C-alpha cells in the first residue's frame, strides 16, 4: 500500500474546508530511489549545483552515503533549473551525466571521491520518473482543491506544510519543480509534526479534543479518482514547472 506523504496543504477558505489524500508513494522518503535513504547520519539533506560543482550538506557531517527526501527534492530541482533535466523529465547531456537513455545517471559523488572502492552516489533517470509521479500526485491534489473552490493559485493566502519531510524541505525547490504553486515564500509555513502535537493536545485536553472533533465535522473530502478528467490533470501535473 502506498504511504501518504505527510504534507498538509492548507487553503484558508471562509465558508468551507475541503481535503484530499494524495497517494504520492514513498519516493520522497528515499524508497525506489537508487541511492535514497532515511534521514539519518550520512544522508545528503540539501545540495546545490554551481556550474559543474556540487555543494551539499550531510546529516552528521562526514562522507555522504546517499540522499534523504529533502536532498532528493533538491537534486531534481537543481538539475531542472540547470537545464540538465527537461520539462518532461528527460535527462540530457552534462559533464556529470553518464550512460544512455533510460540508464542515464547524474554523478553526485564519484567513485574517486569515496573510500574503500565504494560505488558512486548517483541520481538516475529512473529516480526522476519516480519523483515525477510523487510530485504529480501532490500537485494534482492542490489543483483539484483550487478548482473545487473556484480559486486560482494566487488566491491562496497560506500553505501550511507539516510532517518530518515537510519540515526540512527547501520550499524553493518544491516550487521550482512545480510540486507547490509559484507563490511568494512568505506565504508558506512549515510547522513540524502537527499530527503529533495535535494528538498530544487531544490526549491532555477535553477542550482541544472537542475543538478537533468540531473542526473535523466541517471538513469535506474529495476522492481524487472520482474527479472528472483526473487522469488528464495528473498527467499534466507530472511535468516539471
BAZAGU-96119 format. One record per residue (C-alpha): residue number from 1; residue in three letters; y, x, z. Coordinates in steps of 0.02 Angstrom, whole numbers. Example, Ala and Ser with C-alpha at 12.3 -4.5 7.8 and 13.67 -1.06 7.14 Angstrom:
REC | resi | resn | py | px | pz
REC | 1 | Ala | -225 | 615 | 390
REC | 2 | Ser | -53 | 684 | 357
//
This chain:
REC | resi | resn | py | px | pz
REC | 1 | Unk | 0 | 0 | 0
REC | 2 | Unk | 171 | 67 | -46
REC | 3 | Unk | 281 | 105 | 102
REC | 4 | Unk | 453 | 29 | 107
REC | 5 | Unk | 587 | 162 | 112
REC | 6 | Unk | 687 | 137 | 274
REC | 7 | Unk | 853 | 123 | 185
REC | 8 | Unk | 958 | -27 | 235
REC | 9 | Unk | 1086 | -87 | 109
REC | 10 | Unk | 1215 | -198 | 192
REC | 11 | Unk | 1326 | -312 | 93
REC | 12 | Unk | 1460 | -386 | 204
REC | 13 | Unk | 1462 | -567 | 150
REC | 14 | Unk | 1565 | -707 | 228
REC | 15 | Unk | 1453 | -860 | 215
REC | 16 | Unk | 1275 | -797 | 200
REC | 17 | Unk | 1160 | -650 | 221
REC | 18 | Unk | 1031 | -605 | 90
REC | 19 | Unk | 896 | -474 | 94
REC | 20 | Unk | 768 | -393 | -22
REC | 21 | Unk | 623 | -274 | 6
REC | 22 | Unk | 618 | -129 | -115
REC | 23 | Unk | 442 | -57 | -132
REC | 24 | Unk | 502 | 114 | -184
REC | 25 | Unk | 344 | 208 | -138
REC | 26 | Unk | 330 | 371 | -41
REC | 27 | Unk | 416 | 492 | -161
REC | 28 | Unk | 569 | 514 | -52
REC | 29 | Unk | 452 | 556 | 92
REC | 30 | Unk | 380 | 701 | -8
REC | 31 | Unk | 220 | 615 | -67
REC | 32 | Unk | 168 | 628 | -251
REC | 33 | Unk | 295 | 771 | -270
REC | 34 | Unk | 218 | 939 | -320
REC | 35 | Unk | 296 | 1035 | -177
REC | 36 | Unk | 351 | 889 | -70
REC | 37 | Unk | 327 | 894 | 119
REC | 38 | Unk | 385 | 807 | 276
REC | 39 | Unk | 549 | 857 | 357
REC | 40 | Unk | 479 | 999 | 462
REC | 41 | Unk | 514 | 1187 | 477
REC | 42 | Unk | 510 | 1269 | 306
REC | 43 | Unk | 567 | 1116 | 209
REC | 44 | Unk | 717 | 1132 | 94
REC | 45 | Unk | 828 | 992 | 156
REC | 46 | Unk | 982 | 1024 | 46
REC | 47 | Unk | 1014 | 1125 | -110
REC | 48 | Unk | 1148 | 1162 | -239
REC | 49 | Unk | 1136 | 1238 | -412
REC | 50 | Unk | 1282 | 1353 | -454
REC | 51 | Unk | 1263 | 1417 | -632
REC | 52 | Unk | 1084 | 1480 | -627
REC | 53 | Unk | 1086 | 1522 | -442
REC | 54 | Unk | 1015 | 1408 | -308
REC | 55 | Unk | 1089 | 1389 | -135
REC | 56 | Unk | 978 | 1298 | -12
REC | 57 | Unk | 964 | 1252 | 170
REC | 58 | Unk | 794 | 1265 | 253
REC | 59 | Unk | 745 | 1172 | 410
REC | 60 | Unk | 722 | 1301 | 546
REC | 61 | Unk | 786 | 1441 | 433
REC | 62 | Unk | 672 | 1571 | 358
REC | 63 | Unk | 573 | 1558 | 196
REC | 64 | Unk | 553 | 1390 | 110
REC | 65 | Unk | 383 | 1307 | 99
REC | 66 | Unk | 429 | 1151 | -1
REC | 67 | Unk | 553 | 1008 | -11
REC | 68 | Unk | 576 | 858 | 104
REC | 69 | Unk | 657 | 695 | 49
REC | 70 | Unk | 839 | 745 | 59
REC | 71 | Unk | 804 | 907 | -35
REC | 72 | Unk | 707 | 813 | -168
REC | 73 | Unk | 855 | 698 | -194
REC | 74 | Unk | 974 | 846 | -207
REC | 75 | Unk | 859 | 932 | -332
REC | 76 | Unk | 861 | 785 | -451
REC | 77 | Unk | 1048 | 759 | -432
REC | 78 | Unk | 1089 | 943 | -462
REC | 79 | Unk | 978 | 955 | -616
REC | 80 | Unk | 1051 | 796 | -686
REC | 81 | Unk | 1232 | 849 | -655
REC | 82 | Unk | 1195 | 1018 | -736
REC | 83 | Unk | 1126 | 932 | -892
REC | 84 | Unk | 951 | 1003 | -864
REC | 85 | Unk | 879 | 829 | -840
REC | 86 | Unk | 942 | 696 | -962
REC | 87 | Unk | 996 | 515 | -935
REC | 88 | Unk | 819 | 458 | -973
REC | 89 | Unk | 739 | 587 | -859
REC | 90 | Unk | 682 | 719 | -983
REC | 91 | Unk | 688 | 899 | -925
REC | 92 | Unk | 769 | 1013 | -1053
REC | 93 | Unk | 800 | 1198 | -1078
REC | 94 | Unk | 864 | 1316 | -943
REC | 95 | Unk | 825 | 1495 | -889
REC | 96 | Unk | 734 | 1424 | -738
REC | 97 | Unk | 633 | 1296 | -838
REC | 98 | Unk | 459 | 1344 | -895
REC | 99 | Unk | 315 | 1252 | -978
REC | 100 | Unk | 317 | 1122 | -1115
REC | 101 | Unk | 331 | 933 | -1125
REC | 102 | Unk | 260 | 839 | -976
REC | 103 | Unk | 212 | 1005 | -894
REC | 104 | Unk | 389 | 1071 | -884
REC | 105 | Unk | 449 | 1129 | -715
REC | 106 | Unk | 608 | 1199 | -641
REC | 107 | Unk | 579 | 1352 | -533
REC | 108 | Unk | 667 | 1335 | -366
REC | 109 | Unk | 588 | 1486 | -282
REC | 110 | Unk | 493 | 1607 | -395
REC | 111 | Unk | 330 | 1696 | -356
REC | 112 | Unk | 426 | 1858 | -339
REC | 113 | Unk | 534 | 1779 | -204
REC | 114 | Unk | 385 | 1725 | -98
REC | 115 | Unk | 274 | 1834 | 9
REC | 116 | Unk | 85 | 1862 | 3
REC | 117 | Unk | 71 | 1810 | -180
REC | 118 | Unk | 108 | 1627 | -147
REC | 119 | Unk | 142 | 1509 | -291
REC | 120 | Unk | 320 | 1470 | -344
REC | 121 | Unk | 405 | 1316 | -274
REC | 122 | Unk | 449 | 1207 | -423
REC | 123 | Unk | 522 | 1037 | -467
REC | 124 | Unk | 420 | 962 | -608
REC | 125 | Unk | 440 | 836 | -748
REC | 126 | Unk | 315 | 726 | -657
REC | 127 | Unk | 421 | 738 | -499
REC | 128 | Unk | 569 | 673 | -599
REC | 129 | Unk | 468 | 523 | -658
REC | 130 | Unk | 410 | 484 | -480
REC | 131 | Unk | 590 | 487 | -419
REC | 132 | Unk | 648 | 378 | -563
REC | 133 | Unk | 526 | 244 | -505
REC | 134 | Unk | 584 | 257 | -324
REC | 135 | Unk | 767 | 262 | -368
REC | 136 | Unk | 745 | 118 | -490
REC | 137 | Unk | 669 | 9 | -355
REC | 138 | Unk | 813 | 41 | -237
REC | 139 | Unk | 947 | 9 | -368
REC | 140 | Unk | 859 | -149 | -429
REC | 141 | Unk | 871 | -221 | -253
REC | 142 | Unk | 1057 | -184 | -245
REC | 143 | Unk | 1091 | -258 | -417
REC | 144 | Unk | 991 | -415 | -378
REC | 145 | Unk | 1087 | -443 | -215
REC | 146 | Unk | 1252 | -421 | -305
REC | 147 | Unk | 1206 | -541 | -445
REC | 148 | Unk | 1141 | -672 | -323
REC | 149 | Unk | 1312 | -675 | -240
REC | 150 | Unk | 1416 | -664 | -398
REC | 151 | Unk | 1484 | -493 | -350
REC | 152 | Unk | 1515 | -326 | -434
REC | 153 | Unk | 1483 | -157 | -355
REC | 154 | Unk | 1669 | -133 | -323
REC | 155 | Unk | 1667 | -289 | -213
REC | 156 | Unk | 1556 | -203 | -84
REC | 157 | Unk | 1654 | -165 | 73
REC | 158 | Unk | 1522 | -60 | 158
REC | 159 | Unk | 1349 | 11 | 125
REC | 160 | Unk | 1251 | 44 | 285
REC | 161 | Unk | 1112 | 173 | 269
REC | 162 | Unk | 982 | 180 | 407
REC | 163 | Unk | 818 | 268 | 444
REC | 164 | Unk | 770 | 451 | 457
REC | 165 | Unk | 782 | 484 | 270
REC | 166 | Unk | 944 | 386 | 256
REC | 167 | Unk | 1021 | 485 | 397
REC | 168 | Unk | 1002 | 653 | 312
REC | 169 | Unk | 1028 | 620 | 128
REC | 170 | Unk | 1180 | 681 | 36
REC | 171 | Unk | 1260 | 516 | -14
REC | 172 | Unk | 1347 | 602 | -160
REC | 173 | Unk | 1177 | 650 | -230
REC | 174 | Unk | 1116 | 470 | -216
REC | 175 | Unk | 1271 | 412 | -309
REC | 176 | Unk | 1252 | 547 | -442
REC | 177 | Unk | 1079 | 485 | -496
REC | 178 | Unk | 1131 | 302 | -483
REC | 179 | Unk | 1024 | 256 | -333
REC | 180 | Unk | 1181 | 197 | -243
REC | 181 | Unk | 1334 | 118 | -325
REC | 182 | Unk | 1476 | 231 | -378
REC | 183 | Unk | 1593 | 190 | -233
REC | 184 | Unk | 1712 | 297 | -128
REC | 185 | Unk | 1615 | 396 | 2
REC | 186 | Unk | 1711 | 316 | 144
REC | 187 | Unk | 1625 | 150 | 106
REC | 188 | Unk | 1456 | 223 | 155
REC | 189 | Unk | 1400 | 231 | 336
REC | 190 | Unk | 1243 | 323 | 394
REC | 191 | Unk | 1187 | 250 | 560
REC | 192 | Unk | 1023 | 338 | 603
REC | 193 | Unk | 869 | 249 | 670
REC | 194 | Unk | 944 | 75 | 676
REC | 195 | Unk | 773 | -10 | 689
REC | 196 | Unk | 726 | 94 | 841
REC | 197 | Unk | 893 | 62 | 927
REC | 198 | Unk | 879 | -124 | 891
REC | 199 | Unk | 703 | -130 | 962
REC | 200 | Unk | 759 | -45 | 1123
REC | 201 | Unk | 905 | -166 | 1142
REC | 202 | Unk | 790 | -316 | 1115
REC | 203 | Unk | 670 | -250 | 1249
REC | 204 | Unk | 801 | -223 | 1383
REC | 205 | Unk | 923 | -366 | 1346
REC | 206 | Unk | 882 | -550 | 1327
REC | 207 | Unk | 1057 | -575 | 1258
REC | 208 | Unk | 1031 | -446 | 1121
REC | 209 | Unk | 862 | -522 | 1082
REC | 210 | Unk | 939 | -694 | 1062
REC | 211 | Unk | 1077 | -621 | 956
REC | 212 | Unk | 948 | -538 | 842
REC | 213 | Unk | 848 | -698 | 827
REC | 214 | Unk | 1004 | -798 | 782
REC | 215 | Unk | 1052 | -669 | 652
REC | 216 | Unk | 877 | -666 | 578
REC | 217 | Unk | 879 | -855 | 559
REC | 218 | Unk | 1031 | -839 | 444
REC | 219 | Unk | 953 | -711 | 328
REC | 220 | Unk | 885 | -772 | 163
REC | 221 | Unk | 754 | -672 | 68
REC | 222 | Unk | 741 | -642 | -119
REC | 223 | Unk | 569 | -599 | -187
REC | 224 | Unk | 610 | -471 | -322
REC | 225 | Unk | 457 | -506 | -428
REC | 226 | Unk | 515 | -687 | -450
REC | 227 | Unk | 690 | -641 | -509
REC | 228 | Unk | 721 | -685 | -693
REC | 229 | Unk | 719 | -530 | -803
REC | 230 | Unk | 661 | -424 | -657
REC | 231 | Unk | 566 | -305 | -772
REC | 232 | Unk | 720 | -277 | -880
REC | 233 | Unk | 830 | -247 | -727
REC | 234 | Unk | 704 | -123 | -656
REC | 235 | Unk | 684 | -30 | -821
REC | 236 | Unk | 873 | -11 | -834
REC | 237 | Unk | 886 | 47 | -653
REC | 238 | Unk | 766 | 191 | -685
REC | 239 | Unk | 891 | 279 | -797
REC | 240 | Unk | 995 | 412 | -711
REC | 241 | Unk | 1177 | 365 | -694
//
